[in-house]
């Protein structure tokens, strides 16, 4: 069995894309017809495929991820219950493949949240007041920048701390060090071997 290595997550500062729809399900994030692969490569091209493209296949300029000011953004601001529906791990694969490293939302579907954290995608839940402030700030200033500080568990808007967020300590440990559960165990192999030798 091989450990999965992800990019370590420390502090991320980026512009952000606003997609405030509630109950965005995994079939919208990555439609089922793109699930025939077992490799992550290329899935970002199909992120929100049915929303990003018109019926004739051309990009819809009105969709938030197609706007010029979305280029280079690493954070998505979503609505409530983001990632509901099926448990497909391809959803965080596609989000990361497009270039996202954090999703800020009012709430997340539990399975999506777990899959995201295992794939170096940080889900950050915020209360409605903070969410509304972020929406307003982005609409007023498309260049507004959000800082997600995972070690400190804080959000800052244009350099000013806005809120704290909660995260499972073990998931945080793995994200900060860019490892998965197996990698966490492998890092502690010497301790495990010493224990086994002592209690053989």
C-alpha positions as CSV (number, residue, x, y, z in Angstrom):
1,X,0.0,0.0,0.0
2,X,1.3,3.4,-1.0
3,X,0.9,6.7,1.0
4,X,-0.6,9.6,-0.8
5,X,1.5,12.8,-0.8
6,X,-0.3,16.1,-1.0
7,X,0.9,19.7,-1.0
8,X,1.3,20.9,2.6
9,X,-1.3,23.5,3.6
10,X,-0.1,26.4,5.7
11,X,-1.4,29.9,4.9
12,X,-3.2,30.6,1.6
13,X,-3.9,34.1,0.4
14,X,-5.9,34.5,-2.8
15,X,-8.7,36.1,-4.6
16,X,-11.9,34.1,-4.5
17,X,-14.8,33.1,-6.7
18,X,-18.4,33.4,-5.4
19,X,-20.8,30.6,-6.1
20,X,-23.5,31.1,-3.5
21,X,-26.0,28.4,-4.6
22,X,-27.1,26.1,-1.8
23,X,-27.1,22.3,-2.0
24,X,-24.6,22.0,-4.8
25,X,-24.3,18.3,-5.3
26,X,-21.4,16.2,-6.4
27,X,-23.0,15.4,-9.7
28,X,-22.9,19.1,-10.6
29,X,-19.4,19.5,-9.3
30,X,-18.3,16.6,-11.6
31,X,-21.0,15.0,-13.7
32,X,-21.2,11.2,-13.7
33,X,-20.1,10.8,-17.3
34,X,-16.6,11.9,-16.3
35,X,-16.2,9.2,-13.6
36,X,-14.8,6.5,-15.8
37,X,-11.3,7.4,-14.8
38,X,-9.3,6.3,-11.7
39,X,-6.7,9.1,-12.2
40,X,-7.1,12.7,-11.1
41,X,-5.4,14.2,-14.1
42,X,-7.7,16.3,-16.3
43,X,-10.7,16.2,-14.1
44,X,-10.3,20.0,-13.4
45,X,-11.3,20.6,-17.1
46,X,-14.7,19.1,-16.4
47,X,-15.4,20.9,-13.1
48,X,-19.1,22.1,-13.1
49,X,-19.2,21.0,-16.8
50,X,-22.9,21.4,-17.1
51,X,-22.9,24.9,-15.6
52,X,-19.7,26.2,-17.2
53,X,-20.8,25.4,-20.7
54,X,-23.8,26.1,-22.8
55,X,-25.8,23.5,-24.7
56,X,-23.5,24.0,-27.8
57,X,-20.4,23.4,-25.7
58,X,-19.1,26.9,-25.6
59,X,-18.2,28.5,-22.2
60,X,-21.0,30.4,-20.5
61,X,-19.4,33.8,-19.7
62,X,-21.9,34.4,-16.9
63,X,-20.8,31.4,-14.9
64,X,-18.5,32.6,-12.0
65,X,-15.6,30.3,-12.8
66,X,-15.6,31.5,-16.5
67,X,-15.2,35.2,-15.6
68,X,-11.8,36.9,-16.2
69,X,-11.5,37.7,-12.5
70,X,-11.7,34.0,-11.6
71,X,-8.3,33.4,-13.2
72,X,-5.8,32.4,-10.5
73,X,-8.3,32.2,-7.7
74,X,-7.6,29.4,-5.3
75,X,-10.6,29.8,-3.0
76,X,-14.3,29.2,-3.8
77,X,-17.0,30.8,-1.7
78,X,-20.0,28.5,-1.8
79,X,-23.5,28.3,-0.1
80,X,-24.9,25.9,2.4
81,X,-24.7,22.0,2.2
82,X,-21.9,22.1,-0.4
83,X,-21.0,18.7,-1.8
84,X,-24.2,16.9,-1.0
85,X,-25.3,13.9,-3.0
86,X,-23.1,10.9,-3.9
87,X,-19.8,10.2,-2.1
88,X,-17.6,10.4,-5.2
89,X,-14.1,11.3,-4.4
90,X,-13.8,12.7,-8.0
91,X,-15.5,15.9,-6.7
92,X,-12.6,17.1,-4.6
93,X,-10.2,15.8,-7.3
94,X,-11.9,18.1,-9.9
95,X,-11.9,21.1,-7.6
96,X,-8.2,20.7,-6.8
97,X,-7.5,20.0,-10.5
98,X,-9.1,23.4,-11.4
99,X,-6.8,25.1,-8.9
100,X,-8.8,25.4,-5.8
101,X,-7.2,24.7,-2.4
102,X,-10.0,25.9,0.0
103,X,-13.8,26.0,-0.1
104,X,-15.5,28.5,2.3
105,X,-19.2,27.8,2.8
106,X,-22.0,28.0,5.3
107,X,-21.9,24.2,5.7
108,X,-20.8,21.0,3.9
109,X,-22.1,17.5,3.3
110,X,-20.2,15.3,5.8
111,X,-18.8,12.8,3.2
112,X,-17.6,15.5,0.9
113,X,-15.9,17.3,3.8
114,X,-14.0,14.1,4.7
115,X,-13.0,13.4,1.0
116,X,-11.9,17.0,0.6
117,X,-9.5,17.0,3.6
118,X,-8.0,13.7,2.3
119,X,-7.2,15.4,-1.0
120,X,-5.5,18.6,0.2
121,X,-8.7,20.7,-0.1
122,X,-9.6,22.6,3.0
123,X,-13.4,23.0,3.8
124,X,-14.0,26.1,6.0
125,X,-17.5,26.5,7.5
126,X,-18.5,30.1,8.4
127,X,-21.6,31.6,10.0
128,X,-24.2,33.5,7.9
129,X,-22.9,36.9,9.0
130,X,-19.3,36.2,7.9
131,X,-20.5,34.6,4.7
132,X,-22.6,37.6,3.8
133,X,-19.7,39.9,4.5
134,X,-17.5,37.9,2.1
135,X,-20.1,38.0,-0.6
136,X,-20.5,41.7,-0.3
137,X,-16.8,42.3,-0.2
138,X,-16.2,40.3,-3.4
139,X,-19.1,42.1,-5.3
140,X,-17.7,45.5,-4.2
141,X,-14.1,44.6,-5.0
142,X,-13.4,41.7,-7.4
143,X,-9.8,41.9,-6.3
144,X,-10.6,41.3,-2.6
145,X,-8.2,38.8,-1.1
146,X,-9.0,36.2,1.5
147,X,-6.4,34.6,3.7
148,X,-6.9,31.1,5.1
149,X,-4.5,30.4,7.9
150,X,-4.8,26.7,8.7
151,X,-2.3,26.6,11.6
152,X,-4.0,29.5,13.3
153,X,-7.5,28.5,12.1
154,X,-8.4,32.0,11.0
155,X,-9.8,33.8,8.0
156,X,-8.7,37.3,7.1
157,X,-10.2,39.6,4.5
158,X,-7.8,42.0,2.9
159,X,-5.4,41.5,5.8
160,X,-7.9,42.0,8.6
161,X,-8.9,39.0,10.7
162,X,-12.5,38.1,10.1
163,X,-13.3,34.8,11.8
164,X,-11.9,31.6,13.4
165,X,-12.9,28.2,12.1
166,X,-13.0,24.7,13.5
167,X,-11.3,21.6,12.0
168,X,-10.7,18.1,13.3
169,X,-7.2,18.0,14.8
170,X,-6.1,14.9,13.0
171,X,-7.3,16.2,9.6
172,X,-5.4,19.5,10.4
173,X,-2.2,17.5,11.2
174,X,-2.4,15.7,7.8
175,X,-3.2,18.8,5.8
176,X,-0.5,20.9,7.3
177,X,2.1,18.2,6.6
178,X,0.7,17.1,3.2
179,X,0.1,13.5,4.2
180,X,-2.8,11.1,4.3
181,X,-3.7,8.6,7.1
182,X,-1.2,6.0,5.9
183,X,1.6,8.6,5.7
184,X,0.8,9.7,9.2
185,X,1.3,6.1,10.4
186,X,4.5,5.6,8.3
187,X,6.0,8.7,9.9
188,X,5.6,7.0,13.2
189,X,7.0,3.6,12.1
190,X,10.1,3.9,14.4
191,X,7.8,4.4,17.4
192,X,5.6,1.5,16.3
193,X,8.7,-0.8,15.9
194,X,10.0,0.1,19.4
195,X,6.6,-0.6,20.9
196,X,6.5,-4.0,19.1
197,X,10.0,-4.9,20.2
198,X,9.2,-4.0,23.8
199,X,5.9,-6.0,23.9
200,X,6.8,-8.9,21.6
